């Protein structure tokens, strides 16, 4: 299976990943372990480029910060320096931006929950379900 059939979405806090989701495109089979490891490597190696790009603009949506093997890493940076990172095979900028803004809205709602502590791993099944629904709507 090609890596372009799997989308990888991460929310990264100050020191660790807070949320991870592998999203399969419609009709795609599960990814192999080697492909999954390569996807995580690409995303984590892009973190330095995200930090560099964050100093060059005041926009929250940083667009594509890295390209590797026909895959692109797009990033959205919140005001609290939480990074939303998406590894994809080249979607339109409007589609990616809309996806990030909807997930950001979900994240803000989660942050307002008194039982969620800022910059800790997100374990809410409802949050996961909603992020995956937004991903299916925009990215699949």
N, CA, C and O atoms as CSV, one atom per row, in Angstrom:
chain,resi,resn,atom,element,x,y,z
A,1,UNK,N,N,0.843,-1.187,0.000
A,1,UNK,CA,C,0.000,0.000,0.000
A,1,UNK,C,C,0.880,1.238,0.000
A,1,UNK,O,O,1.895,1.287,0.694
A,2,UNK,N,N,0.501,2.205,-0.755
A,2,UNK,CA,C,1.311,3.424,-0.820
A,2,UNK,C,C,1.022,4.324,0.365
A,2,UNK,O,O,-0.067,4.300,0.939
A,3,UNK,N,N,2.018,5.115,0.718
A,3,UNK,CA,C,1.883,6.016,1.858
A,3,UNK,C,C,0.873,7.112,1.586
A,3,UNK,O,O,0.360,7.722,2.524
A,4,UNK,N,N,0.572,7.379,0.303
A,4,UNK,CA,C,-0.335,8.468,-0.017
A,4,UNK,C,C,-1.794,8.129,0.294
A,4,UNK,O,O,-2.654,9.008,0.243
A,5,UNK,N,N,-2.084,6.859,0.618
A,5,UNK,CA,C,-3.444,6.481,0.954
A,5,UNK,C,C,-3.745,6.670,2.437
A,5,UNK,O,O,-4.883,6.493,2.872
A,6,UNK,N,N,-2.732,7.025,3.204
A,6,UNK,CA,C,-2.892,7.221,4.636
A,6,UNK,C,C,-2.565,8.669,4.968
A,6,UNK,O,O,-1.538,9.200,4.545
A,7,UNK,N,N,-3.449,9.297,5.727
A,7,UNK,CA,C,-3.206,10.646,6.217
A,7,UNK,C,C,-2.844,10.526,7.692
A,7,UNK,O,O,-3.461,9.748,8.421
A,8,UNK,N,N,-1.867,11.275,8.129
A,8,UNK,CA,C,-1.462,11.251,9.525
A,8,UNK,C,C,-1.678,12.641,10.101
A,8,UNK,O,O,-1.160,13.630,9.582
A,9,UNK,N,N,-2.452,12.705,11.185
A,9,UNK,CA,C,-2.735,13.981,11.843
A,9,UNK,C,C,-2.249,13.904,13.275
A,9,UNK,O,O,-2.574,12.958,13.992
A,10,UNK,N,N,-1.476,14.888,13.697
A,10,UNK,CA,C,-0.979,14.951,15.066
A,10,UNK,C,C,-1.250,16.322,15.657
A,10,UNK,O,O,-1.213,17.339,14.965
A,11,UNK,N,N,-1.520,16.325,16.943
A,11,UNK,CA,C,-1.528,17.553,17.730
A,11,UNK,C,C,-0.341,17.424,18.668
A,11,UNK,O,O,-0.268,16.490,19.467
A,12,UNK,N,N,0.588,18.364,18.567
A,12,UNK,CA,C,1.825,18.294,19.331
A,12,UNK,C,C,1.864,19.458,20.315
A,12,UNK,O,O,1.688,20.617,19.939
A,13,UNK,N,N,2.098,19.127,21.578
A,13,UNK,CA,C,2.213,20.135,22.621
A,13,UNK,C,C,3.637,20.653,22.710
A,13,UNK,O,O,4.400,20.579,21.746
A,14,UNK,N,N,3.983,21.171,23.859
A,14,UNK,CA,C,5.319,21.740,24.024
A,14,UNK,C,C,6.393,20.665,24.092
A,14,UNK,O,O,7.517,20.886,23.641
A,15,UNK,N,N,6.060,19.497,24.652
A,15,UNK,CA,C,7.079,18.465,24.833
A,15,UNK,C,C,6.738,17.098,24.266
A,15,UNK,O,O,7.611,16.235,24.173
A,16,UNK,N,N,5.478,16.885,23.883
A,16,UNK,CA,C,5.076,15.549,23.453
A,16,UNK,C,C,3.838,15.625,22.554
A,16,UNK,O,O,3.112,16.620,22.561
A,17,UNK,N,N,3.611,14.567,21.788
A,17,UNK,CA,C,2.355,14.511,21.017
A,17,UNK,C,C,1.165,14.384,21.966
A,17,UNK,O,O,1.198,13.600,22.914
A,18,UNK,N,N,0.118,15.159,21.702
A,18,UNK,CA,C,-1.081,15.117,22.543
A,18,UNK,C,C,-2.167,14.245,21.935
A,18,UNK,O,O,-3.004,13.689,22.645
A,19,UNK,N,N,-2.145,14.131,20.609
A,19,UNK,CA,C,-3.188,13.364,19.912
A,19,UNK,C,C,-2.623,12.888,18.582
A,19,UNK,O,O,-1.895,13.618,17.908
A,20,UNK,N,N,-2.966,11.658,18.209
A,20,UNK,CA,C,-2.518,11.094,16.938
A,20,UNK,C,C,-3.685,10.391,16.271
A,20,UNK,O,O,-4.476,9.721,16.934
A,21,UNK,N,N,-3.791,10.544,14.959
A,21,UNK,CA,C,-4.832,9.838,14.212
A,21,UNK,C,C,-4.303,9.493,12.827
A,21,UNK,O,O,-3.841,10.364,12.090
A,22,UNK,N,N,-4.376,8.216,12.484
A,22,UNK,CA,C,-4.112,7.780,11.120
A,22,UNK,C,C,-5.459,7.652,10.440
A,22,UNK,O,O,-6.323,6.901,10.893
A,23,UNK,N,N,-5.634,8.377,9.363
A,23,UNK,CA,C,-6.925,8.400,8.677
A,23,UNK,C,C,-6.757,7.726,7.323
A,23,UNK,O,O,-5.941,8.154,6.505
A,24,UNK,N,N,-7.530,6.673,7.091
A,24,UNK,CA,C,-7.476,5.940,5.822
A,24,UNK,C,C,-8.357,6.647,4.804
A,24,UNK,O,O,-9.448,7.113,5.134
A,25,UNK,N,N,-7.888,6.722,3.584
A,25,UNK,CA,C,-8.736,7.237,2.514
A,25,UNK,C,C,-9.795,6.193,2.195
A,25,UNK,O,O,-9.615,5.010,2.484
A,26,UNK,N,N,-10.889,6.628,1.605
A,26,UNK,CA,C,-11.975,5.709,1.259
A,26,UNK,C,C,-11.457,4.581,0.378
A,26,UNK,O,O,-10.758,4.814,-0.608
A,27,UNK,N,N,-11.807,3.365,0.746
A,27,UNK,CA,C,-11.429,2.206,-0.046
A,27,UNK,C,C,-9.999,1.746,0.161
A,27,UNK,O,O,-9.555,0.825,-0.524
A,28,UNK,N,N,-9.258,2.355,1.085
A,28,UNK,CA,C,-7.869,1.974,1.313
A,28,UNK,C,C,-7.790,0.904,2.392
A,28,UNK,O,O,-8.585,0.893,3.331
A,29,UNK,N,N,-6.834,0.017,2.249
A,29,UNK,CA,C,-6.589,-1.004,3.261
A,29,UNK,C,C,-5.688,-0.411,4.346
A,29,UNK,O,O,-5.207,0.714,4.211
A,30,UNK,N,N,-5.466,-1.162,5.409
A,30,UNK,CA,C,-4.613,-0.692,6.491
A,30,UNK,C,C,-3.172,-0.521,6.029
A,30,UNK,O,O,-2.747,-1.173,5.075
A,31,UNK,N,N,-2.424,0.340,6.688
A,31,UNK,CA,C,-1.047,0.607,6.288
A,31,UNK,C,C,-0.107,-0.406,6.925
A,31,UNK,O,O,-0.392,-0.952,7.990
A,32,UNK,N,N,1.003,-0.647,6.268
A,32,UNK,CA,C,2.009,-1.551,6.819
A,32,UNK,C,C,2.764,-0.821,7.925
A,32,UNK,O,O,2.713,0.404,8.036
A,33,UNK,N,N,3.457,-1.599,8.729
A,33,UNK,CA,C,4.218,-1.028,9.833
A,33,UNK,C,C,5.332,-0.118,9.318
A,33,UNK,O,O,5.606,0.922,9.915
A,34,UNK,N,N,5.968,-0.499,8.223
A,34,UNK,CA,C,7.057,0.311,7.662
A,34,UNK,C,C,6.543,1.664,7.169
A,34,UNK,O,O,7.193,2.690,7.369
A,35,UNK,N,N,5.378,1.663,6.528
A,35,UNK,CA,C,4.792,2.917,6.044
A,35,UNK,C,C,4.417,3.804,7.223
A,35,UNK,O,O,4.661,5.010,7.200
A,36,UNK,N,N,3.824,3.207,8.253
A,36,UNK,CA,C,3.431,3.979,9.434
A,36,UNK,C,C,4.653,4.608,10.098
A,36,UNK,O,O,4.624,5.778,10.479
A,37,UNK,N,N,5.716,3.835,10.236
A,37,UNK,CA,C,6.934,4.385,10.852
A,37,UNK,C,C,7.535,5.506,10.005
A,37,UNK,O,O,8.012,6.504,10.545
A,38,UNK,N,N,7.513,5.348,8.693
A,38,UNK,CA,C,8.041,6.388,7.810
A,38,UNK,C,C,7.209,7.666,7.947
A,38,UNK,O,O,7.764,8.764,7.992
A,39,UNK,N,N,5.887,7.529,8.012
A,39,UNK,CA,C,5.015,8.694,8.161
A,39,UNK,C,C,5.311,9.437,9.457
A,39,UNK,O,O,5.400,10.665,9.455
A,40,UNK,N,N,5.464,8.716,10.556
A,40,UNK,CA,C,5.773,9.367,11.829
A,40,UNK,C,C,7.142,10.030,11.786
A,40,UNK,O,O,7.327,11.111,12.346
A,41,UNK,N,N,8.101,9.391,11.127
A,41,UNK,CA,C,9.436,9.980,11.000
A,41,UNK,C,C,9.372,11.299,10.232
A,41,UNK,O,O,9.994,12.283,10.631
A,42,UNK,N,N,8.623,11.317,9.136
A,42,UNK,CA,C,8.500,12.534,8.325
A,42,UNK,C,C,7.869,13.659,9.140
A,42,UNK,O,O,8.343,14.795,9.111
A,43,UNK,N,N,6.800,13.340,9.866
A,43,UNK,CA,C,6.114,14.362,10.660
A,43,UNK,C,C,7.014,14.890,11.767
A,43,UNK,O,O,7.107,16.101,11.967
A,44,UNK,N,N,7.677,13.991,12.489
A,44,UNK,CA,C,8.532,14.441,13.587
A,44,UNK,C,C,9.760,15.202,13.084
A,44,UNK,O,O,10.232,16.122,13.752
A,45,UNK,N,N,10.273,14.832,11.928
A,45,UNK,CA,C,11.414,15.571,11.393
A,45,UNK,C,C,11.004,16.963,10.912
A,45,UNK,O,O,11.854,17.846,10.791
A,46,UNK,N,N,9.730,17.168,10.641
A,46,UNK,CA,C,9.245,18.480,10.202
A,46,UNK,C,C,9.061,19.457,11.360
A,46,UNK,O,O,8.835,20.643,11.124
A,47,UNK,N,N,9.150,18.994,12.593
A,47,UNK,CA,C,8.926,19.887,13.740
A,47,UNK,C,C,9.908,21.062,13.769
A,47,UNK,O,O,9.527,22.178,14.123
A,48,UNK,N,N,11.153,20.819,13.404
A,48,UNK,CA,C,12.127,21.918,13.360
A,48,UNK,C,C,11.737,22.953,12.311
A,48,UNK,O,O,11.896,24.154,12.529
A,49,UNK,N,N,11.227,22.488,11.175
A,49,UNK,CA,C,10.780,23.417,10.129
A,49,UNK,C,C,9.551,24.202,10.578
A,49,UNK,O,O,9.372,25.358,10.192
A,50,UNK,N,N,8.713,23.579,11.385
A,50,UNK,CA,C,7.539,24.269,11.933
A,50,UNK,C,C,7.994,25.402,12.847
A,50,UNK,O,O,7.486,26.520,12.764
A,51,UNK,N,N,8.952,25.104,13.714
A,51,UNK,CA,C,9.470,26.138,14.615
A,51,UNK,C,C,10.072,27.300,13.818
A,51,UNK,O,O,9.856,28.467,14.147
A,52,UNK,N,N,10.820,26.972,12.783
A,52,UNK,CA,C,11.428,28.011,11.949
A,52,UNK,C,C,10.355,28.836,11.236
A,52,UNK,O,O,10.441,30.063,11.192
A,53,UNK,N,N,9.347,28.162,10.679
A,53,UNK,CA,C,8.281,28.856,9.951
A,53,UNK,C,C,7.429,29.718,10.875
A,53,UNK,O,O,6.878,30.730,10.443
A,54,UNK,N,N,7.317,29.331,12.131
A,54,UNK,CA,C,6.475,30.100,13.060
A,54,UNK,C,C,7.021,31.503,13.307
A,54,UNK,O,O,6.270,32.398,13.695
A,55,UNK,N,N,8.303,31.703,13.090
A,55,UNK,CA,C,8.906,33.016,13.296
A,55,UNK,C,C,8.829,33.899,12.065
A,55,UNK,O,O,9.150,35.086,12.134
A,56,UNK,N,N,8.405,33.337,10.933
A,56,UNK,CA,C,8.387,34.107,9.692
A,56,UNK,C,C,7.025,34.710,9.367
A,56,UNK,O,O,6.914,35.527,8.454
A,57,UNK,N,N,5.984,34.315,10.106
A,57,UNK,CA,C,4.645,34.817,9.807
A,57,UNK,C,C,3.833,34.935,11.090
A,57,UNK,O,O,4.145,34.304,12.100
A,58,UNK,N,N,2.798,35.745,11.034
A,58,UNK,CA,C,1.904,35.866,12.177
A,58,UNK,C,C,0.629,35.052,11.976
A,58,UNK,O,O,-0.237,35.017,12.850
A,59,UNK,N,N,0.518,34.399,10.822
A,59,UNK,CA,C,-0.655,33.579,10.541
A,59,UNK,C,C,-0.625,32.304,11.372
A,59,UNK,O,O,0.444,31.781,11.687
A,60,UNK,N,N,-1.799,31.815,11.720
A,60,UNK,CA,C,-1.887,30.556,12.449
A,60,UNK,C,C,-1.694,29.377,11.496
A,60,UNK,O,O,-1.114,28.358,11.872
A,61,UNK,N,N,-2.180,29.517,10.271
A,61,UNK,CA,C,-2.034,28.461,9.274
A,61,UNK,C,C,-0.711,28.678,8.553
A,61,UNK,O,O,-0.551,29.654,7.820
A,62,UNK,N,N,0.239,27.768,8.761
A,62,UNK,CA,C,1.575,27.929,8.195
A,62,UNK,C,C,1.734,27.302,6.813
A,62,UNK,O,O,2.809,27.373,6.218
A,63,UNK,N,N,0.673,26.689,6.305
A,63,UNK,CA,C,0.657,26.045,4.988
A,63,UNK,C,C,1.608,24.851,4.974
A,63,UNK,O,O,1.813,24.211,6.005
A,64,UNK,N,N,2.184,24.551,3.825
A,64,UNK,CA,C,3.087,23.400,3.685
A,64,UNK,C,C,4.479,23.802,4.172
A,64,UNK,O,O,5.067,24.757,3.666
A,65,UNK,N,N,4.998,23.071,5.151
A,65,UNK,CA,C,6.319,23.385,5.691
A,65,UNK,C,C,7.384,22.398,5.211
A,65,UNK,O,O,8.578,22.677,5.321
A,66,UNK,N,N,6.959,21.240,4.677
A,66,UNK,CA,C,7.916,20.237,4.219
A,66,UNK,C,C,7.269,19.351,3.166
A,66,UNK,O,O,6.062,19.112,3.194
A,67,UNK,N,N,8.082,18.869,2.240
A,67,UNK,CA,C,7.625,17.930,1.203
A,67,UNK,C,C,8.611,16.782,1.145
A,67,UNK,O,O,9.820,16.990,1.037
A,68,UNK,N,N,8.077,15.542,1.219
A,68,UNK,CA,C,8.914,14.347,1.174
A,68,UNK,C,C,8.182,13.271,0.390
A,68,UNK,O,O,7.054,12.919,0.733
A,69,UNK,N,N,8.808,12.740,-0.665
A,69,UNK,CA,C,8.254,11.605,-1.416
A,69,UNK,C,C,6.785,11.786,-1.797
A,69,UNK,O,O,5.962,10.937,-1.453
A,70,UNK,N,N,6.445,12.824,-2.470
A,70,UNK,CA,C,5.076,13.093,-2.916
A,70,UNK,C,C,4.110,13.319,-1.748
A,70,UNK,O,O,2.894,13.288,-1.941
A,71,UNK,N,N,4.625,13.540,-0.568
A,71,UNK,CA,C,3.791,13.848,0.592
A,71,UNK,C,C,4.155,15.239,1.088
A,71,UNK,O,O,5.286,15.701,0.937
A,72,UNK,N,N,3.158,15.895,1.688
A,72,UNK,CA,C,3.363,17.241,2.197
A,72,UNK,C,C,2.986,17.292,3.669
A,72,UNK,O,O,2.084,16.586,4.120
A,73,UNK,N,N,3.690,18.134,4.404
A,73,UNK,CA,C,3.396,18.352,5.813
A,73,UNK,C,C,2.852,19.765,5.948
A,73,UNK,O,O,3.567,20.740,5.719
A,74,UNK,N,N,1.576,19.869,6.325
A,74,UNK,CA,C,0.944,21.177,6.552
A,74,UNK,C,C,0.781,21.371,8.049
A,74,UNK,O,O,0.606,20.411,8.798
A,75,UNK,N,N,0.841,22.630,8.476
A,75,UNK,CA,C,0.825,22.922,9.908
A,75,UNK,C,C,-0.066,24.104,10.238
A,75,UNK,O,O,-0.188,25.059,9.471
A,76,UNK,N,N,-0.678,24.007,11.398
A,76,UNK,CA,C,-1.491,25.068,11.975
A,76,UNK,C,C,-0.966,25.253,13.392
A,76,UNK,O,O,-0.813,24.277,14.127
A,77,UNK,N,N,-0.690,26.487,13.783
A,77,UNK,CA,C,-0.116,26.784,15.092
A,77,UNK,C,C,-1.115,27.600,15.899
A,77,UNK,O,O,-1.553,28.663,15.459
A,78,UNK,N,N,-1.477,27.105,17.085
A,78,UNK,CA,C,-2.442,27.832,17.918
A,78,UNK,C,C,-1.737,28.954,18.676
A,78,UNK,O,O,-0.509,29.035,18.694
A,79,UNK,N,N,-2.535,29.813,19.296
A,79,UNK,CA,C,-1.980,30.917,20.078
A,79,UNK,C,C,-1.193,30.399,21.279
A,79,UNK,O,O,-0.281,31.075,21.757
A,80,UNK,N,N,-1.533,29.213,21.769
A,80,UNK,CA,C,-0.833,28.613,22.902
A,80,UNK,C,C,0.350,27.755,22.484
A,80,UNK,O,O,0.870,26.983,23.291
A,81,UNK,N,N,0.783,27.880,21.230
A,81,UNK,CA,C,1.913,27.150,20.661
A,81,UNK,C,C,1.685,25.638,20.596
A,81,UNK,O,O,2.630,24.858,20.716
A,82,UNK,N,N,0.442,25.233,20.409
A,82,UNK,CA,C,0.113,23.840,20.142
A,82,UNK,C,C,0.100,23.689,18.624
A,82,UNK,O,O,-0.505,24.496,17.918
A,83,UNK,N,N,0.768,22.657,18.131
A,83,UNK,CA,C,0.918,22.477,16.684
A,83,UNK,C,C,-0.023,21.397,16.185
A,83,UNK,O,O,-0.069,20.301,16.745
A,84,UNK,N,N,-0.773,21.699,15.136
A,84,UNK,CA,C,-1.586,20.724,14.423
A,84,UNK,C,C,-0.802,20.399,13.151
A,84,UNK,O,O,-0.520,21.292,12.352
A,85,UNK,N,N,-0.454,19.142,12.961
A,85,UNK,CA,C,0.378,18.747,11.827
A,85,UNK,C,C,-0.349,17.665,11.033
A,85,UNK,O,O,-0.842,16.689,11.597
A,86,UNK,N,N,-0.407,17.854,9.729
A,86,UNK,CA,C,-1.081,16.905,8.845
A,86,UNK,C,C,-0.130,16.483,7.733
A,86,UNK,O,O,0.415,17.321,7.015
A,87,UNK,N,N,0.063,15.168,7.601
A,87,UNK,CA,C,0.827,14.601,6.500
A,87,UNK,C,C,-0.171,14.106,5.465
A,87,UNK,O,O,-1.011,13.255,5.755
A,88,UNK,N,N,-0.071,14.652,4.244
A,88,UNK,CA,C,-1.050,14.326,3.202
A,88,UNK,C,C,-0.358,14.262,1.850
A,88,UNK,O,O,0.815,14.607,1.713
A,89,UNK,N,N,-1.116,13.811,0.856
A,89,UNK,CA,C,-0.545,13.615,-0.483
A,89,UNK,C,C,-0.848,14.774,-1.423
A,89,UNK,O,O,-0.827,14.602,-2.642
A,90,UNK,N,N,-1.124,15.935,-0.882
A,90,UNK,CA,C,-1.321,17.097,-1.745
A,90,UNK,C,C,-2.772,17.467,-1.952
A,90,UNK,O,O,-3.305,17.296,-3.048
A,91,UNK,N,N,-3.405,17.959,-0.941
A,91,UNK,CA,C,-4.770,18.476,-1.034
A,91,UNK,C,C,-4.701,19.981,-1.282
A,91,UNK,O,O,-3.644,20.594,-1.138
A,92,UNK,N,N,-5.837,20.567,-1.656
A,92,UNK,CA,C,-5.845,22.015,-1.883
A,92,UNK,C,C,-5.677,22.754,-0.548
A,92,UNK,O,O,-6.054,22.257,0.513
A,93,UNK,N,N,-5.104,23.943,-0.641
A,93,UNK,CA,C,-4.871,24.736,0.572
A,93,UNK,C,C,-6.161,25.073,1.292
A,93,UNK,O,O,-6.206,25.060,2.522
A,94,UNK,N,N,-7.214,25.375,0.540
A,94,UNK,CA,C,-8.499,25.699,1.171
A,94,UNK,C,C,-9.050,24.518,1.957
A,94,UNK,O,O,-9.580,24.687,3.056
A,95,UNK,N,N,-8.925,23.335,1.398
A,95,UNK,CA,C,-9.400,22.134,2.080
A,95,UNK,C,C,-8.642,21.911,3.381
A,95,UNK,O,O,-9.247,21.644,4.419
A,96,UNK,N,N,-7.330,22.019,3.325
A,96,UNK,CA,C,-6.498,21.825,4.520
A,96,UNK,C,C,-6.790,22.901,5.555
A,96,UNK,O,O,-6.913,22.603,6.743
A,97,UNK,N,N,-6.902,24.147,5.113
A,97,UNK,CA,C,-7.192,25.252,6.043
A,97,UNK,C,C,-8.533,25.034,6.736
A,97,UNK,O,O,-8.635,25.205,7.951
A,98,UNK,N,N,-9.551,24.662,5.983
A,98,UNK,CA,C,-10.869,24.415,6.575
A,98,UNK,C,C,-10.819,23.260,7.568
A,98,UNK,O,O,-11.446,23.323,8.625
A,99,UNK,N,N,-10.076,22.203,7.234
A,99,UNK,CA,C,-9.908,21.083,8.157
A,99,UNK,C,C,-9.270,21.567,9.457
A,99,UNK,O,O,-9.762,21.257,10.543
A,100,UNK,N,N,-8.178,22.325,9.352
A,100,UNK,CA,C,-7.493,22.818,10.548
A,100,UNK,C,C,-8.395,23.716,11.393
A,100,UNK,O,O,-8.405,23.598,12.618
A,101,UNK,N,N,-9.148,24.607,10.760
A,101,UNK,CA,C,-10.004,25.509,11.530
A,101,UNK,C,C,-11.119,24.749,12.256
A,101,UNK,O,O,-11.479,25.103,13.379
A,102,UNK,N,N,-11.659,23.723,11.629
A,102,UNK,CA,C,-12.699,22.940,12.323
A,102,UNK,C,C,-12.105,22.142,13.477
A,102,UNK,O,O,-12.717,22.046,14.541
A,103,UNK,N,N,-10.917,21.568,13.280
A,103,UNK,CA,C,-10.276,20.839,14.373
A,103,UNK,C,C,-9.870,21.810,15.483
A,103,UNK,O,O,-9.946,21.470,16.664
A,104,UNK,N,N,-9.444,23.002,15.114
A,104,UNK,CA,C,-9.106,24.015,16.116
A,104,UNK,C,C,-10.331,24.366,16.962
A,104,UNK,O,O,-10.226,24.526,18.178
A,105,UNK,N,N,-11.475,24.483,16.320
A,105,UNK,CA,C,-12.710,24.746,17.062
A,105,UNK,C,C,-12.991,23.611,18.042
A,105,UNK,O,O,-13.381,23.866,19.181
A,106,UNK,N,N,-12.800,22.373,17.621
A,106,UNK,CA,C,-12.978,21.231,18.521
A,106,UNK,C,C,-11.973,21.276,19.671
A,106,UNK,O,O,-12.310,20.968,20.814
A,107,UNK,N,N,-10.738,21.662,19.357
A,107,UNK,CA,C,-9.706,21.741,20.390
A,107,UNK,C,C,-10.027,22.832,21.416
A,107,UNK,O,O,-9.835,22.636,22.616
A,108,UNK,N,N,-10.510,23.964,20.948
A,108,UNK,CA,C,-10.873,25.042,21.870
A,108,UNK,C,C,-12.004,24.587,22.791
A,108,UNK,O,O,-11.977,24.855,23.992
A,109,UNK,N,N,-12.991,23.901,22.231
A,109,UNK,CA,C,-14.087,23.379,23.065
A,109,UNK,C,C,-13.562,22.390,24.102
A,109,UNK,O,O,-14.009,22.395,25.248
A,110,UNK,N,N,-12.615,21.542,23.702
A,110,UNK,CA,C,-12.010,20.608,24.641
A,110,UNK,C,C,-11.244,21.366,25.723
A,110,UNK,O,O,-11.315,21.010,26.900
A,111,UNK,N,N,-10.519,22.400,25.330
A,111,UNK,CA,C,-9.727,23.179,26.288
A,111,UNK,C,C,-10.593,23.883,27.323
A,111,UNK,O,O,-10.157,24.123,28.449
A,112,UNK,N,N,-11.820,24.210,26.937
A,112,UNK,CA,C,-12.730,24.876,27.869
A,112,UNK,C,C,-13.337,23.908,28.887
A,112,UNK,O,O,-13.946,24.330,29.870
A,113,UNK,N,N,-13.166,22.615,28.642
A,113,UNK,CA,C,-13.663,21.608,29.572
A,113,UNK,C,C,-12.842,21.679,30.863
A,113,UNK,O,O,-11.615,21.588,30.805
A,114,UNK,N,N,-13.484,21.839,32.028
A,114,UNK,CA,C,-12.725,21.953,33.278
A,114,UNK,C,C,-11.969,20.676,33.650
A,114,UNK,O,O,-11.083,20.712,34.504
A,115,UNK,N,N,-12.304,19.558,33.024
A,115,UNK,CA,C,-11.630,18.305,33.343
A,115,UNK,C,C,-10.414,18.039,32.457
A,115,UNK,O,O,-9.683,17.072,32.671
A,116,UNK,N,N,-10.202,18.898,31.464
A,116,UNK,CA,C,-9.030,18.741,30.611
A,116,UNK,C,C,-7.942,19.689,31.082
A,116,UNK,O,O,-8.173,20.889,31.234
A,117,UNK,N,N,-6.749,19.141,31.314
A,117,UNK,CA,C,-5.612,19.955,31.719
A,117,UNK,C,C,-4.791,20.299,30.481
A,117,UNK,O,O,-4.450,19.417,29.693
A,118,UNK,N,N,-4.477,21.572,30.314
A,118,UNK,CA,C,-3.753,22.071,29.149
A,118,UNK,C,C,-2.447,21.308,28.950
A,118,UNK,O,O,-1.756,20.982,29.915
A,119,UNK,N,N,-2.115,21.028,27.696
A,119,UNK,CA,C,-0.868,20.395,27.279
A,119,UNK,C,C,-0.683,18.990,27.862
A,119,UNK,O,O,0.428,18.598,28.221
A,120,UNK,N,N,-1.775,18.248,27.951
A,120,UNK,CA,C,-1.721,16.840,28.346
A,120,UNK,C,C,-2.342,16.012,27.222
A,120,UNK,O,O,-3.141,16.534,26.444
A,121,UNK,N,N,-1.987,14.735,27.126
A,121,UNK,CA,C,-2.547,13.906,26.050
A,121,UNK,C,C,-4.074,13.916,26.035
A,121,UNK,O,O,-4.719,13.900,27.084
A,122,UNK,N,N,-4.633,13.943,24.843
A,122,UNK,CA,C,-6.082,13.987,24.659
A,122,UNK,C,C,-6.582,12.549,24.557
A,122,UNK,O,O,-6.233,11.825,23.625
A,123,UNK,N,N,-7.400,12.145,25.523
A,123,UNK,CA,C,-7.898,10.774,25.569
A,123,UNK,C,C,-9.399,10.686,25.314
A,123,UNK,O,O,-9.971,9.598,25.377
A,124,UNK,N,N,-10.031,11.791,25.035
A,124,UNK,CA,C,-11.473,11.828,24.822
A,124,UNK,C,C,-11.866,11.068,23.552
A,124,UNK,O,O,-11.401,11.394,22.460
A,125,UNK,N,N,-12.712,10.069,23.702
A,125,UNK,CA,C,-13.187,9.312,22.538
A,125,UNK,C,C,-14.098,10.165,21.664
A,125,UNK,O,O,-14.127,9.997,20.445
A,126,UNK,N,N,-14.832,11.067,22.273
A,126,UNK,CA,C,-15.715,11.954,21.513
A,126,UNK,C,C,-14.893,12.915,20.645
A,126,UNK,O,O,-15.248,13.170,19.494
A,127,UNK,N,N,-13.799,13.444,21.194
A,127,UNK,CA,C,-12.911,14.309,20.421
A,127,UNK,C,C,-12.348,13.534,19.225
A,127,UNK,O,O,-12.325,14.044,18.104
A,128,UNK,N,N,-11.901,12.313,19.467
A,128,UNK,CA,C,-11.363,11.470,18.393
A,128,UNK,C,C,-12.422,11.216,17.325
A,128,UNK,O,O,-12.136,11.315,16.131
A,129,UNK,N,N,-13.621,10.895,17.738
A,129,UNK,CA,C,-14.706,10.624,16.782
A,129,UNK,C,C,-14.987,11.851,15.922
A,129,UNK,O,O,-15.172,11.736,14.710
A,130,UNK,N,N,-15.018,13.015,16.544
A,130,UNK,CA,C,-15.317,14.242,15.801
A,130,UNK,C,C,-14.175,14.648,14.866
A,130,UNK,O,O,-14.428,15.118,13.756
A,131,UNK,N,N,-12.940,14.476,15.294
A,131,UNK,CA,C,-11.799,14.793,14.421
A,131,UNK,C,C,-11.826,13.889,13.199
A,131,UNK,O,O,-11.602,14.349,12.079
A,132,UNK,N,N,-12.097,12.611,13.407
A,132,UNK,CA,C,-12.154,11.673,12.288
A,132,UNK,C,C,-13.312,11.997,11.339
A,132,UNK,O,O,-13.195,11.816,10.127
A,133,UNK,N,N,-14.423,12.474,11.892
A,133,UNK,CA,C,-15.551,12.879,11.043
A,133,UNK,C,C,-15.183,14.092,10.194
A,133,UNK,O,O,-15.522,14.146,9.012
A,134,UNK,N,N,-14.502,15.050,10.777
A,134,UNK,CA,C,-14.052,16.232,10.028
A,134,UNK,C,C,-13.052,15.808,8.957
A,134,UNK,O,O,-13.095,16.311,7.834
A,135,UNK,N,N,-12.161,14.897,9.294
A,135,UNK,CA,C,-11.173,14.414,8.322
A,135,UNK,C,C,-11.858,13.698,7.160
A,135,UNK,O,O,-11.477,13.890,6.005
A,136,UNK,N,N,-12.853,12.886,7.451
A,136,UNK,CA,C,-13.574,12.206,6.365
A,136,UNK,C,C,-14.266,13.216,5.463
A,136,UNK,O,O,-14.301,13.051,4.243
A,137,UNK,N,N,-14.815,14.265,6.070
A,137,UNK,CA,C,-15.537,15.265,5.289
A,137,UNK,C,C,-14.601,16.043,4.361
A,137,UNK,O,O,-14.951,16.299,3.209
A,138,UNK,N,N,-13.433,16.415,4.841
A,138,UNK,CA,C,-12.529,17.260,4.059
A,138,UNK,C,C,-11.426,16.514,3.321
A,138,UNK,O,O,-11.013,16.947,2.245
A,139,UNK,N,N,-10.945,15.420,3.860
A,139,UNK,CA,C,-9.709,14.833,3.351
A,139,UNK,C,C,-9.874,13.497,2.646
A,139,UNK,O,O,-9.032,13.129,1.827
A,140,UNK,N,N,-10.919,12.774,2.940
A,140,UNK,CA,C,-11.052,11.405,2.372
A,140,UNK,C,C,-11.555,11.448,0.942
A,140,UNK,O,O,-11.724,10.402,0.315
